[in-house]
């Protein structure tokens, strides 16, 4: 089945996909990871060599400090904690009074050299967004690999012991749910209630919020769809559940994505498909500040954008309604 069959077209609504004032800088610090999850849109894994170098990290720190409009630094990967320059970026961002989010797979806390990472998060009041696609061991290990569930539970307990996930501490621990197949996420609010009940009763684990994120029909998940012959059905599911109201809130309108080598994109998904921002390659060395980005610039769209605009909508911050 040709992917081109589903040419992305929003008609009049597409006009809304223009940039608002920037508030978030999402940095993909590299594709190296201790896991190789089936749904990963980055195709991250232990064999990937793409990592942010010191020169790029230093330039980003300069821009973080100089960009007053940017209030949130969102660090992702791969496993961002495994990059040798991860901590220097976190420290610089916090000293510049930016909120810092780390997309953490939790099992990374048990990797060599990461023994104090959870404490580092606490000291710098880093918001932890942890991937836990289910509270069922079987479902998680089908998606993320053998042994991941037990390490994830132990890692969440460590974070809880440090105060994460407890309302009175201000240390935020959010969890992320991804569907285990070619279907849309369930209602986020209801699923969050289920997660909190099950994790508390079974493991005495607490957390703040649950994000439901639709699987992107790109990279590793796309390969699975094509292999199973379900790509067309999944795309039709996304298209048939298109929600025009979600367009107002999609993350690409107020976010810039930066790759490990400093190239700029509208979002992390466009980055993985090498769809440059504004149809022209731009890097962090081409700008003096992120405050120079103008409101009203068009956001580049393609077929995968249906995933962010289907059903309740989806972003790195979960459901859009």
N, C-alpha and C positions, 0 to 999 in steps of 0.2 A: 504494500500500500504506500503510495507516495505521500510523504509528509506535506508536500506543497498543496495537497487537497484542502488543507485547513488554513488557507491564507488568513492572517489576522486582520479583521476589519471591524472597527467599532462604529463606523458611520459618524453621526453627529457627536456621540459620546466620546469618540477618540479625541475630539478637540479639547477635552478636559485633561488629557494626559500631557500636561505641560508643567514645568517645574515651578514649585512654590519656593518660598524662602528656605534655604538650606538649614537643617538643624542637626543632621546626623552624618558622620563620616564612618562608613563601614570599611574596615581594612581586612582583606584576606591576606593574612601574613604568610601563607604558604600551603601547599597541598600535602605536606608530610604529616602523617597521622599514624597512631598506633593501631587504628582499626581500619577496616575496609567494608563499610556498611553497604548493603544492597541498594538502598534508596539514595545514596549520596550523589548530589548533583555536581559535586566537585571532583568526583572520582578519586578522592583522597585515599591514601594508604601508606603502609610502611616502606614501599619501594619508590614513592614519589620523591623527587629531589628538589622540586621548586620551593625555595625558601627565601624570605626577605633578607637582604644583606644589610650590613651596617650602614652603608652609604644611603640606602633608601630609607632605613629607619630614622636616621638623623635628619634627612630632609623632611620626612613626615612630621617629626617632632617640631621642627621649625614652623611648619604650616599649621599644626594644631595650636601652637601658641599664638600665631598671628591671626588666626581666623576666629573672630569674635562671634560670628553667627553660629558656628558649630558648638553645640552644647553637649553632644553625646558622641563618644568614640566607641564603636561596636567592633570588637576584635573576633575574627573568625578564621577558619582554616578549611581543611586539616584540623590538627590540634594546635591552636595558636601557642599554648604554653610550652611546646617543644622547640619553639624558635628561640635562639639565644638572645634576641633583641626584644622579646616580648615584654620583659619586665621594665626595661628602660622606657618603652613607649607608655606603659601603664603609669609609671611614676611621673613622667613628664605631663601626661594628660591630667592626672589628678592634681598636680601642682598648678596647672592652668585652670583649675576649678571645673573640669569637664566630668560629666558622668561617664564611667567606663563600664561597658558590658563585655563579658567574655562568654563566647559560645563554647561550652565545656562538655566533653563526652563523659566526664566523671572518672572513667577507668584510667585516664591519663594521670590521675593523682597517685597511682601505684607504679608509675614508670620510674626508672632509675633517675635520680636527680630532681624528682618532683615531690620529694617527701614533705617539703615545707610550703608547697604551692597553695594549699587551702588556707594556711595561716597568712601567706602573702596577700591573698584575696581579702582576708579580713582586715589586715593592717591598712590597706588602701581603699577599703570600702568598695570593692569591685562588685558589681551586680553579676551574679552567676546565672546564666541561662543554660540549663542542663538537659541534654537529650535523654529522654526516657520514653520511647515510643509506646510502651505499654507497662502495666504492672504485673503482667504475666511473664514468667521466666521463658516459657516455650516461645511465645510471640517475639520477645526481644531477641532471643538467641537465633531465631530464624532470620531476623532482619540484620543483626549486628555481629553474630558470631558466638561460638561456645565460650562460656565463662564470663561473658559481659554482664549478665544480669547480677550475679553475686557481687562482682566488683562495683557495679553501679550502686547497689543497695548499701554496701559498706562505705562507699565514697559519700553518699548522701548522709549517712549517719555521722561521718566525720564533720561535714559541713554543719549539720544540726548541732553538734557538740560545741562548735565555735560560735553558735548563735544564728547561723543562717536559717532562714525560713521561719523565724519567730518574730511576730509583729513588733514586739517591744524593742528589738535590737537595731532595727533599721538596716540589717544585713539581708539583702533580697536574694532569694533562691527561687527562680522560676523553672518550670519543667516544660519540655516540648514533646508533643505527640505528633507522630507521622503515621498515616494509615499504613497498614501492612500489605496493601495491594492497590489495585486500580479502582479505588473508590474515594469518595469525598469524606472528609473528617465529620464526625458527629457533632452535635451541638456542644460548643466549647464550655459553656457554663455548667451544663449537666455532666459532661465528662470530668470537669475539674472536681465536682462534688464526689464523683465515684473514685477518682484518684486519691483525694484526700482521705476518704473513708477507708479505702483498701490499704493504702500505705501506712496510715496511722494504726489501724487494727493489726495488720500483719507484721509491721516492722518498726512501729513507733516513729515514723518519719513524718516531718512537717515541711511544707513549702508554701510559698506565697501565691503564685498564679500558675495556671496551665495555659500554654499556647497550643492551639491546633493549627498545623501547617499542611497544606495540600502538597502532595508529591509532584514535583516538576517533571514534565515529560521530556527530560533532557538527560544526556550522559548515561550513567549507570542504570537509572530507572527506565530510561527510554530503551536501552538495550534489552532489558527484561521484557518490556512491552512488545517490542518487535519479535523477540524470540518466542514469546507465548502467543503471538498473533492477536494481541489485544490492544494494539496501539490505536486503531481506528475507533474501537468502542470507547476507549478512555478519552480520546479527544472529543468524541461526540458527547460524552458525559459532561465534560468541561464546557463545551460550547452551549449545550442545551440548558446548563445551569448558570449561564452568564448573568451576572448581577450588575446592572449599570450603576447602582448606588455605591458599589464598592470602589469604583474608579476614583472617587473623590479622596479616598483614604489610603490608596496603595502607597507603599513606602518609597517608591522611586520618585515621587513628586517632591520629597523633602530630603533626599539622601543622595550622597555620592559614594560610589564603590571604588576602592583602590586595590589593585592587584599587588602581588608580592614584589613585582618589578617596577611599580609606580605608575602603571597606566590607569586611566580614569574611565569609569563606566557608569551607566544609570543605575545598575543594581548588580548584585553578586551573580544572578542568573545570566544576565547579559554578558558579564565578565567571562563566565565559563563557556559561552558560545562565541566569544571574541567579537561582540557587537559593540564597537567603540562608541563612546558618548559623542553625540552630534555628528556621527558618520565620519569623524576625522580623529585620528589617533592623537590623544593629548596625554601628557604625563604630569607628574607633580613638579617636574623641572620647567614646565611651560607656564606655570602660574606663580603669582606672588602670595596669594591668599585665596582660600575657598570663598571668602566674602565677595570675590569678583564674579561669581556665578550669578547670572541674571534670572530673575523670575520671568516666566513666560517661554523659556526655552523648551523645545519639544523633547519628549522622552521617546527613545527608540523602542518600538514594539515588534513582537514576532509571535509565533504560535503559542509559545510557552506562557505568554501573558494571560492566557485563558485560565491558568491554574490560580493566579492571584485574584481573579475576578469571578470565580465560580462560587455558587452557594453563598455562604456568609462572608466570602472574601478571605484572603490569606496574605499574611506578610510575616516578616521575621518577628513581629510582635503578636502573632496569632490572628484570630478571627477579627474581621473589620467591623462586625456589628454584634 
